[in-house]
Amino acid sequence: MPSAYLLVSHGSHDPRPKIAMQHLAGLLYYKIQKYLPNIVSSDVAVLPNKSLVGTAYLELNPEPLHEQIKKFGKNAVALGCRSLKILPLFLLPGVHVMEDIPVEVALAQQSLGQGIKIYLQPYLGSHPGLEFLLAKQLVSMEVDGKILLAHGSRRLGSELPVEAMASSLGAVSAYWTHEPSLESRVEESIATGCRRIAILPYFLFAGGITDAIAGAQEKLKLLFPEVSFLLAEPLGASADLADLIWDLVEK
């Protein structure tokens, strides 16, 4: 029997992340068509509320996550699915990944009963291939300093993956919500002689925070006119990212 797949992200007031999520769900659906063509029918593809792939949001949504999972699960059962794989599209193992989402999944499973089994897959940031996606952007940048800028988390130990990735990329880490900040890392880099600095936003999609990061870059240009700043794009809804998601959901 086919599995259904639900991509879960944080949620945003900005419409761009939701559009990107829907695009990513479509890319994942095409992966299913490619690798599991015998379970995908054209009927499923044209029913927006009864598809094998869906999206849901932890916050800033009219319904709580467990209700969204419950509704999607019922549609999946109607399509003949007996398992539902949920992938958290989060980059850090923070409170949302380690505490909030498991609670919501448990509530949904309790409500759905034995008709469908829910499997909570590893969070997206646990995939080592994300480093490759970031490194691809660096190839075209001639820089002597690199800053990996992540959101940050209050959960102890959740930022260790960021530190490891920054080290592997030859970069230093910075955080949007706490120290070390972007500006402090820029000052440190300049003190060591860097004059061309790449800023790598470790965020999934363009939105309010990435806009604010672009604004911060403009301020840095005014503060340090002798330095060139190159701002990379967030990861984005790409075929490469869909490949990583497919790898995680099929583990």
PyMOL commands that set and color helices and strands:
alter all, ss='L'
color gray80, all
select helices_A, chain A and resi 15-35+37-39+42-45+65-78+95-115+124-126+129-139+160-168+182-191+208-223+239-249
alter helices_A, ss='H'
color red, helices_A
select strands_A, chain A and resi 3-9+53-57+83-88+117-120+145-150+172-175+196-201+228-231
alter strands_A, ss='S'
color yellow, strands_A
deselect
rebuild
show_as cartoon
